[in-house]
Amino acid sequence: MANATTQLPSTPAARGLFGRIGAAFVRWIEAYDAATSRRDQIEALEAMSDAELAAMGLPRDEIPRHVFRDLFYT
């Protein structure tokens, strides 16, 4: 997984239209990166047999809930 560090200027001129567009683009890239890694987790769990999932205590229909539990199911 790639890591990106972004430091946006804090001057009023730099926070204009292009600064806001740049910040929105960075947020989109970060969200895409997070979704991609979660998709990989879902695919890995779906590739397991029902017996392997049962050993983990995870029904097949609960895989998305398990992967996204920190975002939506608190």
PyMOL Python script that loads the backbone (N, CA, C, O; Angstrom):
from pymol import cmd

cmd.read_pdbstr("""\
ATOM      1  N   MET A   1       0.842  -1.156   0.000  1.00  0.00           N
ATOM      2  CA  MET A   1       0.000   0.000   0.000  1.00  0.00           C
ATOM      3  C   MET A   1       0.891   1.223   0.000  1.00  0.00           C
ATOM      4  O   MET A   1       1.892   1.277   0.714  1.00  0.00           O
ATOM      5  N   ALA A   2       0.528   2.185  -0.789  1.00  0.00           N
ATOM      6  CA  ALA A   2       1.300   3.416  -0.872  1.00  0.00           C
ATOM      7  C   ALA A   2       0.821   4.398   0.187  1.00  0.00           C
ATOM      8  O   ALA A   2      -0.365   4.463   0.509  1.00  0.00           O
ATOM      9  N   ASN A   3       1.745   5.138   0.708  1.00  0.00           N
ATOM     10  CA  ASN A   3       1.430   6.181   1.674  1.00  0.00           C
ATOM     11  C   ASN A   3       1.796   7.522   1.070  1.00  0.00           C
ATOM     12  O   ASN A   3       2.847   7.672   0.448  1.00  0.00           O
ATOM     13  N   ALA A   4       0.923   8.491   1.258  1.00  0.00           N
ATOM     14  CA  ALA A   4       1.194   9.831   0.745  1.00  0.00           C
ATOM     15  C   ALA A   4       1.044  10.826   1.885  1.00  0.00           C
ATOM     16  O   ALA A   4       0.114  10.741   2.688  1.00  0.00           O
ATOM     17  N   THR A   5       1.961  11.752   1.939  1.00  0.00           N
ATOM     18  CA  THR A   5       1.900  12.806   2.940  1.00  0.00           C
ATOM     19  C   THR A   5       1.661  14.109   2.206  1.00  0.00           C
ATOM     20  O   THR A   5       2.355  14.428   1.241  1.00  0.00           O
ATOM     21  N   THR A   6       0.684  14.853   2.666  1.00  0.00           N
ATOM     22  CA  THR A   6       0.339  16.106   2.013  1.00  0.00           C
ATOM     23  C   THR A   6       0.398  17.231   3.020  1.00  0.00           C
ATOM     24  O   THR A   6      -0.165  17.142   4.111  1.00  0.00           O
ATOM     25  N   GLN A   7       1.081  18.281   2.643  1.00  0.00           N
ATOM     26  CA  GLN A   7       1.141  19.471   3.485  1.00  0.00           C
ATOM     27  C   GLN A   7       0.707  20.641   2.622  1.00  0.00           C
ATOM     28  O   GLN A   7       1.464  21.117   1.776  1.00  0.00           O
ATOM     29  N   LEU A   8      -0.522  21.103   2.842  1.00  0.00           N
ATOM     30  CA  LEU A   8      -1.052  22.198   2.050  1.00  0.00           C
ATOM     31  C   LEU A   8      -0.679  23.528   2.695  1.00  0.00           C
ATOM     32  O   LEU A   8      -0.662  23.638   3.921  1.00  0.00           O
ATOM     33  N   PRO A   9      -0.381  24.535   1.883  1.00  0.00           N
ATOM     34  CA  PRO A   9      -0.050  25.853   2.427  1.00  0.00           C
ATOM     35  C   PRO A   9      -1.232  26.434   3.186  1.00  0.00           C
ATOM     36  O   PRO A   9      -2.386  26.146   2.868  1.00  0.00           O
ATOM     37  N   SER A  10      -0.942  27.248   4.183  1.00  0.00           N
ATOM     38  CA  SER A  10      -2.018  27.795   5.009  1.00  0.00           C
ATOM     39  C   SER A  10      -2.273  29.275   4.753  1.00  0.00           C
ATOM     40  O   SER A  10      -3.034  29.895   5.495  1.00  0.00           O
ATOM     41  N   THR A  11      -1.671  29.851   3.744  1.00  0.00           N
ATOM     42  CA  THR A  11      -1.919  31.264   3.463  1.00  0.00           C
ATOM     43  C   THR A  11      -3.295  31.410   2.817  1.00  0.00           C
ATOM     44  O   THR A  11      -3.752  30.491   2.137  1.00  0.00           O
ATOM     45  N   PRO A  12      -3.959  32.537   3.015  1.00  0.00           N
ATOM     46  CA  PRO A  12      -5.302  32.721   2.438  1.00  0.00           C
ATOM     47  C   PRO A  12      -5.329  32.560   0.923  1.00  0.00           C
ATOM     48  O   PRO A  12      -6.274  31.988   0.380  1.00  0.00           O
ATOM     49  N   ALA A  13      -4.297  33.060   0.230  1.00  0.00           N
ATOM     50  CA  ALA A  13      -4.280  32.934  -1.228  1.00  0.00           C
ATOM     51  C   ALA A  13      -4.163  31.483  -1.668  1.00  0.00           C
ATOM     52  O   ALA A  13      -4.760  31.090  -2.671  1.00  0.00           O
ATOM     53  N   ALA A  14      -3.412  30.694  -0.943  1.00  0.00           N
ATOM     54  CA  ALA A  14      -3.217  29.294  -1.317  1.00  0.00           C
ATOM     55  C   ALA A  14      -4.464  28.468  -1.051  1.00  0.00           C
ATOM     56  O   ALA A  14      -4.633  27.399  -1.637  1.00  0.00           O
ATOM     57  N   ARG A  15      -5.331  28.944  -0.184  1.00  0.00           N
ATOM     58  CA  ARG A  15      -6.556  28.212   0.118  1.00  0.00           C
ATOM     59  C   ARG A  15      -7.693  28.631  -0.792  1.00  0.00           C
ATOM     60  O   ARG A  15      -8.852  28.348  -0.489  1.00  0.00           O
ATOM     61  N   GLY A  16      -7.404  29.281  -1.874  1.00  0.00           N
ATOM     62  CA  GLY A  16      -8.427  29.711  -2.817  1.00  0.00           C
ATOM     63  C   GLY A  16      -9.024  28.525  -3.544  1.00  0.00           C
ATOM     64  O   GLY A  16      -8.963  27.392  -3.067  1.00  0.00           O
ATOM     65  N   LEU A  17      -9.591  28.791  -4.680  1.00  0.00           N
ATOM     66  CA  LEU A  17     -10.274  27.774  -5.464  1.00  0.00           C
ATOM     67  C   LEU A  17      -9.372  26.587  -5.769  1.00  0.00           C
ATOM     68  O   LEU A  17      -9.775  25.440  -5.575  1.00  0.00           O
ATOM     69  N   PHE A  18      -8.168  26.845  -6.239  1.00  0.00           N
ATOM     70  CA  PHE A  18      -7.274  25.743  -6.602  1.00  0.00           C
ATOM     71  C   PHE A  18      -6.799  24.969  -5.380  1.00  0.00           C
ATOM     72  O   PHE A  18      -6.580  23.760  -5.454  1.00  0.00           O
ATOM     73  N   GLY A  19      -6.643  25.654  -4.272  1.00  0.00           N
ATOM     74  CA  GLY A  19      -6.276  24.969  -3.042  1.00  0.00           C
ATOM     75  C   GLY A  19      -7.373  24.029  -2.579  1.00  0.00           C
ATOM     76  O   GLY A  19      -7.104  22.913  -2.135  1.00  0.00           O
ATOM     77  N   ARG A  20      -8.614  24.491  -2.687  1.00  0.00           N
ATOM     78  CA  ARG A  20      -9.741  23.643  -2.292  1.00  0.00           C
ATOM     79  C   ARG A  20      -9.897  22.470  -3.246  1.00  0.00           C
ATOM     80  O   ARG A  20     -10.206  21.361  -2.809  1.00  0.00           O
ATOM     81  N   ILE A  21      -9.692  22.687  -4.536  1.00  0.00           N
ATOM     82  CA  ILE A  21      -9.766  21.598  -5.514  1.00  0.00           C
ATOM     83  C   ILE A  21      -8.675  20.578  -5.228  1.00  0.00           C
ATOM     84  O   ILE A  21      -8.926  19.374  -5.263  1.00  0.00           O
ATOM     85  N   GLY A  22      -7.475  21.048  -4.946  1.00  0.00           N
ATOM     86  CA  GLY A  22      -6.374  20.138  -4.632  1.00  0.00           C
ATOM     87  C   GLY A  22      -6.644  19.324  -3.379  1.00  0.00           C
ATOM     88  O   GLY A  22      -6.362  18.127  -3.338  1.00  0.00           O
ATOM     89  N   ALA A  23      -7.189  19.972  -2.357  1.00  0.00           N
ATOM     90  CA  ALA A  23      -7.502  19.272  -1.115  1.00  0.00           C
ATOM     91  C   ALA A  23      -8.592  18.226  -1.342  1.00  0.00           C
ATOM     92  O   ALA A  23      -8.527  17.131  -0.784  1.00  0.00           O
ATOM     93  N   ALA A  24      -9.588  18.558  -2.155  1.00  0.00           N
ATOM     94  CA  ALA A  24     -10.654  17.597  -2.454  1.00  0.00           C
ATOM     95  C   ALA A  24     -10.088  16.403  -3.222  1.00  0.00           C
ATOM     96  O   ALA A  24     -10.490  15.266  -2.979  1.00  0.00           O
ATOM     97  N   PHE A  25      -9.171  16.648  -4.134  1.00  0.00           N
ATOM     98  CA  PHE A  25      -8.553  15.569  -4.897  1.00  0.00           C
ATOM     99  C   PHE A  25      -7.760  14.644  -3.976  1.00  0.00           C
ATOM    100  O   PHE A  25      -7.824  13.423  -4.120  1.00  0.00           O
ATOM    101  N   VAL A  26      -7.027  15.207  -3.050  1.00  0.00           N
ATOM    102  CA  VAL A  26      -6.260  14.399  -2.091  1.00  0.00           C
ATOM    103  C   VAL A  26      -7.197  13.546  -1.249  1.00  0.00           C
ATOM    104  O   VAL A  26      -6.923  12.369  -1.012  1.00  0.00           O
ATOM    105  N   ARG A  27      -8.311  14.138  -0.793  1.00  0.00           N
ATOM    106  CA  ARG A  27      -9.279  13.354  -0.011  1.00  0.00           C
ATOM    107  C   ARG A  27      -9.855  12.213  -0.837  1.00  0.00           C
ATOM    108  O   ARG A  27     -10.067  11.119  -0.314  1.00  0.00           O
ATOM    109  N   TRP A  28     -10.113  12.454  -2.136  1.00  0.00           N
ATOM    110  CA  TRP A  28     -10.648  11.415  -3.012  1.00  0.00           C
ATOM    111  C   TRP A  28      -9.638  10.278  -3.168  1.00  0.00           C
ATOM    112  O   TRP A  28     -10.015   9.107  -3.112  1.00  0.00           O
ATOM    113  N   ILE A  29      -8.374  10.606  -3.360  1.00  0.00           N
ATOM    114  CA  ILE A  29      -7.325   9.582  -3.494  1.00  0.00           C
ATOM    115  C   ILE A  29      -7.228   8.757  -2.219  1.00  0.00           C
ATOM    116  O   ILE A  29      -7.110   7.533  -2.286  1.00  0.00           O
ATOM    117  N   GLU A  30      -7.275   9.401  -1.069  1.00  0.00           N
ATOM    118  CA  GLU A  30      -7.194   8.677   0.198  1.00  0.00           C
ATOM    119  C   GLU A  30      -8.394   7.754   0.378  1.00  0.00           C
ATOM    120  O   GLU A  30      -8.234   6.627   0.845  1.00  0.00           O
ATOM    121  N   ALA A  31      -9.597   8.209   0.015  1.00  0.00           N
ATOM    122  CA  ALA A  31     -10.794   7.377   0.122  1.00  0.00           C
ATOM    123  C   ALA A  31     -10.712   6.192  -0.836  1.00  0.00           C
ATOM    124  O   ALA A  31     -11.101   5.078  -0.486  1.00  0.00           O
ATOM    125  N   TYR A  32     -10.207   6.434  -2.042  1.00  0.00           N
ATOM    126  CA  TYR A  32     -10.050   5.348  -3.015  1.00  0.00           C
ATOM    127  C   TYR A  32      -9.067   4.303  -2.499  1.00  0.00           C
ATOM    128  O   TYR A  32      -9.301   3.103  -2.642  1.00  0.00           O
ATOM    129  N   ASP A  33      -7.987   4.749  -1.909  1.00  0.00           N
ATOM    130  CA  ASP A  33      -6.988   3.834  -1.362  1.00  0.00           C
ATOM    131  C   ASP A  33      -7.585   2.982  -0.241  1.00  0.00           C
ATOM    132  O   ASP A  33      -7.335   1.779  -0.169  1.00  0.00           O
ATOM    133  N   ALA A  34      -8.363   3.602   0.618  1.00  0.00           N
ATOM    134  CA  ALA A  34      -8.996   2.856   1.716  1.00  0.00           C
ATOM    135  C   ALA A  34     -10.005   1.852   1.182  1.00  0.00           C
ATOM    136  O   ALA A  34     -10.070   0.725   1.673  1.00  0.00           O
ATOM    137  N   ALA A  35     -10.795   2.243   0.184  1.00  0.00           N
ATOM    138  CA  ALA A  35     -11.786   1.327  -0.385  1.00  0.00           C
ATOM    139  C   ALA A  35     -11.119   0.162  -1.086  1.00  0.00           C
ATOM    140  O   ALA A  35     -11.609  -0.964  -1.011  1.00  0.00           O
ATOM    141  N   THR A  36     -10.016   0.409  -1.763  1.00  0.00           N
ATOM    142  CA  THR A  36      -9.321  -0.658  -2.470  1.00  0.00           C
ATOM    143  C   THR A  36      -8.785  -1.693  -1.496  1.00  0.00           C
ATOM    144  O   THR A  36      -8.906  -2.893  -1.744  1.00  0.00           O
ATOM    145  N   SER A  37      -8.201  -1.257  -0.401  1.00  0.00           N
ATOM    146  CA  SER A  37      -7.651  -2.211   0.548  1.00  0.00           C
ATOM    147  C   SER A  37      -8.772  -3.013   1.206  1.00  0.00           C
ATOM    148  O   SER A  37      -8.584  -4.194   1.498  1.00  0.00           O
ATOM    149  N   ARG A  38      -9.917  -2.410   1.441  1.00  0.00           N
ATOM    150  CA  ARG A  38     -11.039  -3.137   2.024  1.00  0.00           C
ATOM    151  C   ARG A  38     -11.616  -4.125   1.017  1.00  0.00           C
ATOM    152  O   ARG A  38     -12.062  -5.207   1.399  1.00  0.00           O
ATOM    153  N   ARG A  39     -11.613  -3.771  -0.245  1.00  0.00           N
ATOM    154  CA  ARG A  39     -12.088  -4.697  -1.274  1.00  0.00           C
ATOM    155  C   ARG A  39     -11.215  -5.937  -1.294  1.00  0.00           C
ATOM    156  O   ARG A  39     -11.720  -7.048  -1.455  1.00  0.00           O
ATOM    157  N   ASP A  40      -9.915  -5.760  -1.132  1.00  0.00           N
ATOM    158  CA  ASP A  40      -9.008  -6.903  -1.075  1.00  0.00           C
ATOM    159  C   ASP A  40      -9.331  -7.803   0.117  1.00  0.00           C
ATOM    160  O   ASP A  40      -9.272  -9.027   0.004  1.00  0.00           O
ATOM    161  N   GLN A  41      -9.669  -7.208   1.244  1.00  0.00           N
ATOM    162  CA  GLN A  41     -10.047  -7.989   2.431  1.00  0.00           C
ATOM    163  C   GLN A  41     -11.316  -8.790   2.164  1.00  0.00           C
ATOM    164  O   GLN A  41     -11.403  -9.962   2.530  1.00  0.00           O
ATOM    165  N   ILE A  42     -12.295  -8.162   1.530  1.00  0.00           N
ATOM    166  CA  ILE A  42     -13.547  -8.848   1.217  1.00  0.00           C
ATOM    167  C   ILE A  42     -13.287 -10.015   0.275  1.00  0.00           C
ATOM    168  O   ILE A  42     -13.812 -11.108   0.489  1.00  0.00           O
ATOM    169  N   GLU A  43     -12.483  -9.799  -0.765  1.00  0.00           N
ATOM    170  CA  GLU A  43     -12.184 -10.866  -1.714  1.00  0.00           C
ATOM    171  C   GLU A  43     -11.463 -12.027  -1.038  1.00  0.00           C
ATOM    172  O   GLU A  43     -11.732 -13.187  -1.354  1.00  0.00           O
ATOM    173  N   ALA A  44     -10.563 -11.736  -0.125  1.00  0.00           N
ATOM    174  CA  ALA A  44      -9.838 -12.793   0.581  1.00  0.00           C
ATOM    175  C   ALA A  44     -10.793 -13.605   1.453  1.00  0.00           C
ATOM    176  O   ALA A  44     -10.697 -14.831   1.501  1.00  0.00           O
ATOM    177  N   LEU A  45     -11.706 -12.935   2.135  1.00  0.00           N
ATOM    178  CA  LEU A  45     -12.666 -13.654   2.977  1.00  0.00           C
ATOM    179  C   LEU A  45     -13.652 -14.455   2.133  1.00  0.00           C
ATOM    180  O   LEU A  45     -14.021 -15.571   2.501  1.00  0.00           O
ATOM    181  N   GLU A  46     -14.083 -13.891   0.998  1.00  0.00           N
ATOM    182  CA  GLU A  46     -15.008 -14.621   0.132  1.00  0.00           C
ATOM    183  C   GLU A  46     -14.365 -15.846  -0.498  1.00  0.00           C
ATOM    184  O   GLU A  46     -15.063 -16.788  -0.873  1.00  0.00           O
ATOM    185  N   ALA A  47     -13.052 -15.843  -0.617  1.00  0.00           N
ATOM    186  CA  ALA A  47     -12.349 -16.989  -1.185  1.00  0.00           C
ATOM    187  C   ALA A  47     -12.244 -18.147  -0.192  1.00  0.00           C
ATOM    188  O   ALA A  47     -11.936 -19.272  -0.587  1.00  0.00           O
ATOM    189  N   MET A  48     -12.496 -17.885   1.082  1.00  0.00           N
ATOM    190  CA  MET A  48     -12.424 -18.935   2.103  1.00  0.00           C
ATOM    191  C   MET A  48     -13.635 -19.858   1.999  1.00  0.00           C
ATOM    192  O   MET A  48     -14.686 -19.473   1.487  1.00  0.00           O
ATOM    193  N   SER A  49     -13.470 -21.067   2.486  1.00  0.00           N
ATOM    194  CA  SER A  49     -14.584 -22.013   2.514  1.00  0.00           C
ATOM    195  C   SER A  49     -15.517 -21.653   3.667  1.00  0.00           C
ATOM    196  O   SER A  49     -15.159 -20.895   4.568  1.00  0.00           O
ATOM    197  N   ASP A  50     -16.728 -22.220   3.611  1.00  0.00           N
ATOM    198  CA  ASP A  50     -17.686 -21.975   4.694  1.00  0.00           C
ATOM    199  C   ASP A  50     -17.156 -22.498   6.021  1.00  0.00           C
ATOM    200  O   ASP A  50     -17.417 -21.904   7.067  1.00  0.00           O
ATOM    201  N   ALA A  51     -16.417 -23.597   5.992  1.00  0.00           N
ATOM    202  CA  ALA A  51     -15.854 -24.167   7.222  1.00  0.00           C
ATOM    203  C   ALA A  51     -14.810 -23.219   7.827  1.00  0.00           C
ATOM    204  O   ALA A  51     -14.766 -23.039   9.044  1.00  0.00           O
ATOM    205  N   GLU A  52     -13.970 -22.613   6.977  1.00  0.00           N
ATOM    206  CA  GLU A  52     -12.969 -21.669   7.471  1.00  0.00           C
ATOM    207  C   GLU A  52     -13.634 -20.436   8.081  1.00  0.00           C
ATOM    208  O   GLU A  52     -13.212 -19.940   9.126  1.00  0.00           O
ATOM    209  N   LEU A  53     -14.676 -19.953   7.412  1.00  0.00           N
ATOM    210  CA  LEU A  53     -15.395 -18.794   7.945  1.00  0.00           C
ATOM    211  C   LEU A  53     -16.093 -19.143   9.256  1.00  0.00           C
ATOM    212  O   LEU A  53     -16.118 -18.338  10.187  1.00  0.00           O
ATOM    213  N   ALA A  54     -16.661 -20.353   9.325  1.00  0.00           N
ATOM    214  CA  ALA A  54     -17.326 -20.780  10.558  1.00  0.00           C
ATOM    215  C   ALA A  54     -16.327 -20.871  11.705  1.00  0.00           C
ATOM    216  O   ALA A  54     -16.660 -20.544  12.844  1.00  0.00           O
ATOM    217  N   ALA A  55     -15.103 -21.313  11.412  1.00  0.00           N
ATOM    218  CA  ALA A  55     -14.069 -21.387  12.449  1.00  0.00           C
ATOM    219  C   ALA A  55     -13.733 -19.999  12.985  1.00  0.00           C
ATOM    220  O   ALA A  55     -13.328 -19.857  14.138  1.00  0.00           O
ATOM    221  N   MET A  56     -13.900 -18.978  12.151  1.00  0.00           N
ATOM    222  CA  MET A  56     -13.674 -17.595  12.572  1.00  0.00           C
ATOM    223  C   MET A  56     -14.916 -17.005  13.233  1.00  0.00           C
ATOM    224  O   MET A  56     -14.866 -15.909  13.790  1.00  0.00           O
ATOM    225  N   GLY A  57     -16.031 -17.735  13.171  1.00  0.00           N
ATOM    226  CA  GLY A  57     -17.283 -17.210  13.717  1.00  0.00           C
ATOM    227  C   GLY A  57     -17.914 -16.170  12.817  1.00  0.00           C
ATOM    228  O   GLY A  57     -18.604 -15.269  13.294  1.00  0.00           O
ATOM    229  N   LEU A  58     -17.683 -16.288  11.513  1.00  0.00           N
ATOM    230  CA  LEU A  58     -18.139 -15.283  10.558  1.00  0.00           C
ATOM    231  C   LEU A  58     -19.007 -15.930   9.481  1.00  0.00           C
ATOM    232  O   LEU A  58     -18.491 -16.675   8.647  1.00  0.00           O
ATOM    233  N   PRO A  59     -20.310 -15.662   9.480  1.00  0.00           N
ATOM    234  CA  PRO A  59     -21.152 -16.164   8.389  1.00  0.00           C
ATOM    235  C   PRO A  59     -20.806 -15.438   7.090  1.00  0.00           C
ATOM    236  O   PRO A  59     -20.391 -14.279   7.111  1.00  0.00           O
ATOM    237  N   ARG A  60     -20.977 -16.121   5.969  1.00  0.00           N
ATOM    238  CA  ARG A  60     -20.620 -15.557   4.669  1.00  0.00           C
ATOM    239  C   ARG A  60     -21.369 -14.257   4.392  1.00  0.00           C
ATOM    240  O   ARG A  60     -20.793 -13.331   3.821  1.00  0.00           O
ATOM    241  N   ASP A  61     -22.619 -14.168   4.777  1.00  0.00           N
ATOM    242  CA  ASP A  61     -23.385 -12.955   4.489  1.00  0.00           C
ATOM    243  C   ASP A  61     -23.001 -11.775   5.384  1.00  0.00           C
ATOM    244  O   ASP A  61     -23.507 -10.671   5.183  1.00  0.00           O
ATOM    245  N   GLU A  62     -22.133 -11.977   6.351  1.00  0.00           N
ATOM    246  CA  GLU A  62     -21.681 -10.916   7.246  1.00  0.00           C
ATOM    247  C   GLU A  62     -20.290 -10.379   6.876  1.00  0.00           C
ATOM    248  O   GLU A  62     -19.736  -9.560   7.609  1.00  0.00           O
ATOM    249  N   ILE A  63     -19.729 -10.823   5.764  1.00  0.00           N
ATOM    250  CA  ILE A  63     -18.377 -10.398   5.384  1.00  0.00           C
ATOM    251  C   ILE A  63     -18.287  -8.875   5.223  1.00  0.00           C
ATOM    252  O   ILE A  63     -17.394  -8.270   5.815  1.00  0.00           O
ATOM    253  N   PRO A  64     -19.167  -8.231   4.452  1.00  0.00           N
ATOM    254  CA  PRO A  64     -19.045  -6.758   4.336  1.00  0.00           C
ATOM    255  C   PRO A  64     -19.173  -6.047   5.680  1.00  0.00           C
ATOM    256  O   PRO A  64     -18.436  -5.100   5.955  1.00  0.00           O
ATOM    257  N   ARG A  65     -20.094  -6.496   6.507  1.00  0.00           N
ATOM    258  CA  ARG A  65     -20.261  -5.891   7.832  1.00  0.00           C
ATOM    259  C   ARG A  65     -18.984  -6.049   8.654  1.00  0.00           C
ATOM    260  O   ARG A  65     -18.586  -5.131   9.370  1.00  0.00           O
ATOM    261  N   HIS A  66     -18.350  -7.206   8.552  1.00  0.00           N
ATOM    262  CA  HIS A  66     -17.111  -7.458   9.289  1.00  0.00           C
ATOM    263  C   HIS A  66     -15.987  -6.527   8.813  1.00  0.00           C
ATOM    264  O   HIS A  66     -15.267  -5.953   9.630  1.00  0.00           O
ATOM    265  N   VAL A  67     -15.841  -6.383   7.504  1.00  0.00           N
ATOM    266  CA  VAL A  67     -14.753  -5.573   6.941  1.00  0.00           C
ATOM    267  C   VAL A  67     -14.951  -4.082   7.232  1.00  0.00           C
ATOM    268  O   VAL A  67     -13.985  -3.373   7.512  1.00  0.00           O
ATOM    269  N   PHE A  68     -16.183  -3.611   7.169  1.00  0.00           N
ATOM    270  CA  PHE A  68     -16.465  -2.186   7.369  1.00  0.00           C
ATOM    271  C   PHE A  68     -16.984  -1.874   8.768  1.00  0.00           C
ATOM    272  O   PHE A  68     -17.569  -0.813   8.987  1.00  0.00           O
ATOM    273  N   ARG A  69     -16.781  -2.771   9.701  1.00  0.00           N
ATOM    274  CA  ARG A  69     -17.352  -2.619  11.049  1.00  0.00           C
ATOM    275  C   ARG A  69     -16.883  -1.345  11.759  1.00  0.00           C
ATOM    276  O   ARG A  69     -17.629  -0.787  12.564  1.00  0.00           O
ATOM    277  N   ASP A  70     -15.682  -0.881  11.483  1.00  0.00           N
ATOM    278  CA  ASP A  70     -15.191   0.323  12.160  1.00  0.00           C
ATOM    279  C   ASP A  70     -15.810   1.604  11.613  1.00  0.00           C
ATOM    280  O   ASP A  70     -15.764   2.640  12.277  1.00  0.00           O
ATOM    281  N   LEU A  71     -16.387   1.551  10.418  1.00  0.00           N
ATOM    282  CA  LEU A  71     -16.976   2.751   9.819  1.00  0.00           C
ATOM    283  C   LEU A  71     -18.472   2.895  10.086  1.00  0.00           C
ATOM    284  O   LEU A  71     -18.958   3.995  10.347  1.00  0.00           O
ATOM    285  N   PHE A  72     -19.194   1.788  10.020  1.00  0.00           N
ATOM    286  CA  PHE A  72     -20.632   1.886  10.044  1.00  0.00           C
ATOM    287  C   PHE A  72     -21.306   1.192  11.215  1.00  0.00           C
ATOM    288  O   PHE A  72     -22.404   1.580  11.614  1.00  0.00           O
ATOM    289  N   TYR A  73     -20.679   0.193  11.761  1.00  0.00           N
ATOM    290  CA  TYR A  73     -21.358  -0.648  12.747  1.00  0.00           C
ATOM    291  C   TYR A  73     -20.648  -0.556  14.096  1.00  0.00           C
ATOM    292  O   TYR A  73     -19.953  -1.486  14.507  1.00  0.00           O
ATOM    293  N   THR A  74     -20.824   0.541  14.757  1.00  0.00           N
ATOM    294  CA  THR A  74     -20.162   0.712  16.049  1.00  0.00           C
ATOM    295  C   THR A  74     -21.055   0.299  17.183  1.00  0.00           C
ATOM    296  O   THR A  74     -20.655   0.379  18.344  1.00  0.00           O
TER     297      THR A  74
END
""", "prot")
cmd.dss("prot")
cmd.show_as("cartoon", "prot")
cmd.util.cbc("prot")
cmd.orient("prot")
